[in-house]
Amino acid sequence: MSSIDINADDLDEPDEEERQAQTRRLFTYSVHAIKQASLVARVFVNHPDFKASLQGCDRIFQLGREFSLQQGAVIVGPSGMGKTALIRYFCNSLPNSNLFEKGQGAVAVRLPKKPNVGHLVGSMLRQIRYPFPQVTAQTVSAKREVLIEALRQKGSRMLFVDEAHHLRSQTRFRTRQADGTTVSDCIREFIDEVPLGVVLTGTEELLQLDEVDEALHNRLSARFQLRNFEAGNLWIGFVRAFCKQCAFFDLSLLGEKAEAEKLHKATGGNLRQFKRLVTEMVLVALDAPSGRLEATHLPLAYTRVCGEVRKAENPYV
């Protein structure tokens, strides 16, 4: 497995649980331990599902403006498996080109739980740094036209829509014209009129996109999946590749077969849970007298991440 070094900003935005964990760590661990352990968040292993999804995005980016036939994909997976990380990595790694304005080759937005056209258009206008991104019922139609023309002028080739499973609960934007336009209608318009390649990411509910908008479903032909790792050789290979990338701290203990299997039991093969637990292990080890990771540190790290209620599930006890 090859690896990709992604800055902390390229990872999934922390959820409320992660924010609470970060606050707790400030009172539990030394500044040195927190500084060193934060480097764990910068390591990302290019595992097979990630690689296949990334190659699919590369293809759509290359072909999206070259053919009249629409290009698009759906990437699904459980929370914590790197969908947002993939989007940010792709956008941040685009090379400069005379085909599009710097930083505008790909646009990425995230849908709220009940999205509407006003939210989508406003978010995209902010992404392309339009000076007046606010959208109201009176201006939505005009702003949508402005957005389409701006995307053409900037040479934008791709739109990522994260949390796109929320399309199932999309609402109509109330306008005086009462045109009834939905977010999925608007995405189809971008595909056809700019034109843009489109990648939707979200939970497996996205696989039933045809129940929401069959026309949009038909425009997004490719399907990719970022799955939790199953126990076995692929998981062990992933853990060892991750440990190898952590050159700043010796994690070789976790690469041993028995320890890798315990890690799978503790995390369910989920990357976010894996990184959260490994980060805690590094914190515990750095503040311990030995300053290196030992087997005695693992049960404490698990308890601090998962709490006392789940103590019975602790594979390190």
C-alpha positions in Angstrom: 0.0 0.0 0.0 1.3 3.4 -0.9 0.7 6.4 1.4 -0.5 10.0 1.1 0.5 12.6 3.6 -2.4 14.9 4.1 -2.4 18.0 6.2 -4.7 18.1 9.2 -7.0 20.5 7.4 -7.6 17.8 4.7 -9.2 15.4 7.1 -12.9 15.2 8.0 -14.1 18.1 10.1 -14.2 17.1 13.8 -17.6 16.1 15.1 -18.9 17.0 18.5 -17.3 13.9 20.1 -13.9 14.8 18.6 -14.1 18.4 19.8 -14.9 17.2 23.3 -11.9 14.8 23.1 -9.6 17.6 22.0 -10.8 19.8 24.9 -10.2 16.9 27.4 -6.7 16.3 26.1 -5.7 19.8 27.0 -6.3 19.0 30.6 -5.0 15.4 30.6 -1.8 15.5 28.6 1.4 17.6 28.3 1.8 20.1 25.5 4.6 18.0 24.1 2.5 14.9 23.9 -0.4 16.8 22.2 2.0 18.3 19.7 3.6 15.0 18.7 0.3 13.0 18.7 -1.3 15.6 16.4 1.0 14.3 13.7 -0.9 11.1 13.6 -3.8 13.0 12.0 -1.5 13.8 9.0 -1.0 10.2 8.0 -3.3 8.7 5.4 -2.7 5.3 3.7 -3.8 5.0 0.1 -5.8 1.8 0.6 -7.6 0.0 -2.4 -11.1 1.6 -2.0 -9.6 5.1 -1.6 -7.4 4.6 -4.7 -10.3 3.3 -6.9 -12.5 6.3 -5.8 -9.7 8.7 -6.5 -9.0 7.3 -9.9 -12.7 7.6 -10.7 -12.6 11.3 -9.7 -9.6 11.8 -11.9 -11.4 10.4 -14.9 -14.5 12.6 -14.4 -12.3 15.7 -13.9 -10.5 15.0 -17.2 -13.6 14.2 -19.3 -16.3 16.3 -17.7 -15.9 19.2 -20.1 -14.7 17.3 -23.1 -17.9 15.4 -24.0 -21.5 16.3 -24.3 -22.3 13.0 -22.5 -22.5 13.8 -18.8 -19.8 12.4 -16.4 -20.5 11.7 -12.8 -20.2 9.3 -9.9 -21.5 8.4 -6.5 -19.1 7.5 -3.6 -20.8 5.9 -0.6 -19.6 4.7 2.8 -20.1 4.8 6.5 -19.1 7.9 8.5 -15.4 8.0 9.3 -14.1 6.2 6.2 -12.6 9.3 4.5 -15.1 10.6 2.0 -14.5 14.2 3.0 -10.8 13.5 3.2 -10.9 12.3 -0.4 -12.7 15.4 -1.6 -10.2 17.7 0.1 -7.2 15.8 -1.0 -8.4 15.9 -4.6 -9.1 19.6 -4.5 -5.8 20.5 -2.8 -3.7 18.3 -5.1 -5.0 19.7 -8.4 -2.0 21.1 -10.4 -2.1 24.6 -11.9 -3.4 24.7 -15.4 -4.4 27.3 -18.0 -7.7 25.4 -18.4 -9.1 26.8 -15.2 -8.5 29.6 -12.7 -6.2 28.7 -9.9 -8.1 27.0 -7.0 -11.3 26.8 -9.1 -10.8 23.6 -11.0 -13.1 21.7 -8.5 -15.8 23.2 -6.3 -16.9 21.3 -3.1 -20.0 21.9 -1.0 -21.6 20.1 1.9 -25.4 19.7 2.1 -27.3 20.3 5.4 -30.0 17.9 6.6 -32.8 19.7 4.7 -31.0 21.3 1.7 -32.6 23.8 -0.7 -31.5 25.6 -3.8 -30.7 28.8 -1.8 -28.2 27.0 0.4 -26.6 25.2 -2.6 -26.2 28.3 -4.8 -25.0 30.5 -1.8 -22.4 27.9 -0.8 -21.1 27.6 -4.3 -20.9 31.3 -4.8 -18.8 31.5 -1.6 -16.5 28.7 -2.9 -15.8 30.7 -6.1 -15.3 33.8 -4.0 -18.2 35.8 -5.5 -18.5 39.1 -3.6 -22.3 38.9 -3.0 -23.1 35.2 -2.1 -26.3 35.9 -0.1 -29.3 34.3 -1.8 -32.9 35.3 -1.1 -36.2 34.2 -2.5 -36.2 37.3 -4.7 -32.6 36.8 -6.0 -32.3 33.0 -6.3 -33.0 32.8 -10.0 -30.6 35.6 -10.9 -27.9 34.3 -8.6 -28.2 30.9 -10.2 -27.6 32.3 -13.6 -24.6 34.3 -12.2 -23.2 31.2 -10.7 -23.5 29.2 -14.0 -21.7 31.9 -15.9 -19.0 32.3 -13.2 -18.3 28.6 -13.3 -17.9 28.8 -17.1 -15.6 31.8 -16.9 -13.4 30.2 -14.2 -13.1 27.0 -16.1 -14.5 24.9 -13.2 -14.6 21.2 -14.3 -16.0 19.4 -11.3 -18.5 19.7 -8.4 -18.3 17.6 -5.2 -21.4 17.4 -3.1 -20.7 15.9 0.3 -23.4 14.6 2.6 -25.5 14.1 -0.5 -27.7 11.5 1.1 -29.5 14.5 2.5 -31.0 14.9 -1.0 -33.6 12.5 0.2 -35.0 15.3 2.5 -34.4 18.2 0.2 -37.0 21.0 0.4 -38.2 23.4 -2.2 -36.9 27.0 -2.0 -39.9 29.3 -1.5 -39.8 32.0 -4.2 -42.4 34.4 -5.4 -42.3 32.6 -8.7 -42.9 29.3 -6.9 -40.9 27.5 -9.5 -40.5 24.5 -7.2 -36.8 24.0 -8.1 -35.0 21.5 -5.8 -31.3 20.9 -5.2 -31.2 17.9 -7.4 -32.8 19.9 -10.2 -30.1 22.5 -9.7 -27.3 20.0 -9.8 -28.6 18.6 -13.1 -28.6 22.1 -14.5 -25.0 22.5 -13.6 -24.1 19.2 -15.2 -25.8 20.2 -18.4 -25.3 23.9 -18.7 -21.8 24.6 -17.4 -21.0 21.7 -18.0 -19.6 20.1 -14.8 -18.6 16.6 -13.8 -20.3 15.8 -10.5 -19.4 13.5 -7.6 -21.9 12.9 -4.8 -20.6 11.4 -1.6 -22.6 10.1 1.4 -24.1 7.1 3.1 -25.5 4.0 1.3 -28.8 5.8 1.0 -27.3 7.5 -2.1 -27.5 4.2 -3.9 -31.3 4.8 -4.0 -30.8 8.2 -5.7 -33.2 7.1 -8.4 -36.0 7.3 -5.9 -35.3 11.0 -5.4 -34.3 12.1 -8.9 -34.1 9.4 -11.6 -32.7 11.9 -14.2 -29.8 12.8 -11.9 -29.3 9.2 -11.0 -28.9 8.4 -14.7 -26.3 11.1 -15.2 -24.0 9.7 -12.4 -23.0 6.3 -13.9 -20.1 5.3 -11.7 -20.4 3.8 -8.2 -17.6 3.6 -5.7 -17.6 2.5 -2.1 -15.3 3.3 0.9 -16.0 0.4 3.3 -15.0 -0.4 6.8 -12.0 -2.8 6.7 -12.8 -6.5 7.4 -10.5 -8.4 9.7 -7.7 -10.1 7.8 -4.6 -9.6 5.8 -5.8 -6.3 4.1 -6.4 -4.8 7.6 -3.1 -6.0 8.9 -1.3 -4.6 5.8 -3.1 -1.3 6.3 -2.1 -1.1 10.0 1.6 -1.9 9.2 1.6 0.7 6.4 0.2 3.3 8.8 2.8 2.5 11.4 5.6 2.8 8.8 4.4 6.3 7.9 4.5 7.4 11.5 8.2 8.0 11.4 8.0 10.5 14.2 7.0 7.8 16.7 7.6 4.0 16.9 4.2 2.2 16.5 5.7 -1.1 15.4 4.0 -2.8 18.3 0.6 -2.2 16.7 1.8 -3.9 13.5 2.2 -7.2 15.1 -0.5 -9.6 14.0 -2.1 -10.1 17.4 -2.2 -6.4 18.1 -3.5 -5.5 14.7 -6.4 -8.0 15.3 -7.1 -6.4 18.6 -7.2 -3.0 16.9 -9.8 -4.3 14.5 -12.0 -5.5 17.4 -11.6 -2.1 19.0 -12.4 0.0 16.0 -14.5 -2.2 13.8 -12.2 -1.4 10.9 -13.3 2.2 10.8 -10.6 4.6 9.9 -11.8 7.5 12.0 -12.1 5.2 15.1 -8.7 3.7 14.3 -7.0 7.1 14.1 -8.8 8.3 17.2 -7.6 5.3 19.2 -4.0 5.3 17.9 -3.8 9.1 18.7 -4.8 8.3 22.2 -2.2 5.5 22.5 0.5 7.9 21.4 -0.6 10.5 24.0 -0.6 8.0 26.8 2.8 6.6 25.7 4.5 10.0 25.4 3.5 11.1 28.9 4.5 7.7 30.4 8.0 7.4 32.1 9.3 5.2 29.2 8.2 7.6 26.5 7.5 4.7 24.1 4.5 2.7 23.3 4.1 -0.4 25.4 1.3 -3.0 25.7 0.3 -1.7 29.2 -0.7 1.6 27.6 -3.3 0.2 25.3 -6.1 -0.6 27.7 -5.9 2.9 29.2 -6.0 4.5 25.8 -9.1 2.4 24.9 -10.9 3.3 28.1 -10.2 7.0 27.6 -11.6 7.0 24.1 -14.5 4.7 24.6 -15.4 5.3 28.3 -16.1 3.1 31.2 -19.5 1.9 29.9 -17.8 0.0 27.1 -15.0 -1.3 29.3 -16.3 -4.9 28.9 -15.7 -4.6 25.2 -12.0 -3.6 25.7 -9.9 -6.1 23.7 -6.8 -5.1 25.7 -8.1 -6.2 29.1 
